[in-house]
Amino acid sequence: MMELIKNSKIDFVGKRYVAFVISGILSLLGVIAIIQIGLGHANLGVDFAGGTLVEIKFDKPVDMAEIRGILSAKDMADVELQEIGEPGRILIRTRKSDIGNLTTKISDVFKERFGTKNLFRIERTEEVGPKIGAELKGKALGAVFWAIIALMLYITVRFRQPRFGVGAAVATAHDVLAVTGIYWICNREINLLLITALLTLAGYSLTDTVVIFDRIRENLRLRRKEAYEIIVNSSINEVLSRTIVTSLTVLIVLAALLIKGSQITFDFCWILIFGVVIGTYSSIFVASPILIEWDKLMTKKIGVVKKT
């Protein structure tokens, strides 16, 4: 496999306490974001805040910038537009719960602008009430929570040691919190797409962490006489090139989708780009150092037992 870095001897574990401070700040930001989202003090989308969805199909492709300008000129600047599927099919979202008046107003605006030059039809209308939005919000947060618990149990069973499960769970939770906090502080719309991206991120972060954990476990068997910190640090360095190459490959794909993709994929790629960077960081500076701190704690307890 291509190696960007050969025979690296970087002291990652020696910088773990600085990394813990940085991670603590990012995680705290995420906790604040989740509290604010739960209280409704965030840029909640229709999925969570309630509102109306209207799907329209034009017979010919339309310019989204032109559609946005037309609606803005008619006092509908607050609506959200997305082109979905084939060209000419757009989704209009608004937080106002009034399907009848909204569809009538949109139809009148487009008829006035396009007439018979670009015929259109309203194919779907949906209304999401505040109660349903609140229920979706609770279930979405619950899905992320239980996914992290399931990942912890899986790693614990696979590696047959709780320390590995806890390390993976903490790193995954850290990634989810950090990305959520950054997303919230940038005032991006909080919707089900964010939850989808976070669950995708959790899977990616776990995969990266497992690679490092596998090497640590292998070296623990082969180098029993060496200090735990040295084994963990050398294991990280041994898979560093693979970790960087994997992350860069994913980032290249996401960057291409971000630049050339549609509006509907923009936020998804935006979240994952931050997530891949933070996930790579947490595999090295969060998950692995937790194993060291766990070993220190266990060694200290054994020492106290022997003295007594």
Protein Blocks (a to p, Z undefined) as FASTA:
>chain_A
ZZfbghiabdfklmmmmmmmmmmmmmmmmmmmmmmmmnopacddfklnopaddddddfbd
cdfklmmmmmmmnopambccddehjehiacdddfbdcfklmmmmmmmmmmmmnmmmlgcd
dfbdcdddfklmmmmmmmmmmmmmmmmmmmmmmmmmmnopaklmmmmmmmmmmmmmmmmm
mmmmnopacdfklmmmmmmmmmmmmmmmmmmmmmmmmmmmmmmmbcfklmmmmmmmmmmm
mmmmmmmmmmmmmmmmmmmmcfklmmmmmmmmmmmmmmmmmmmmmmmmmmmmmmmmmmmm
mmmmmmZZ
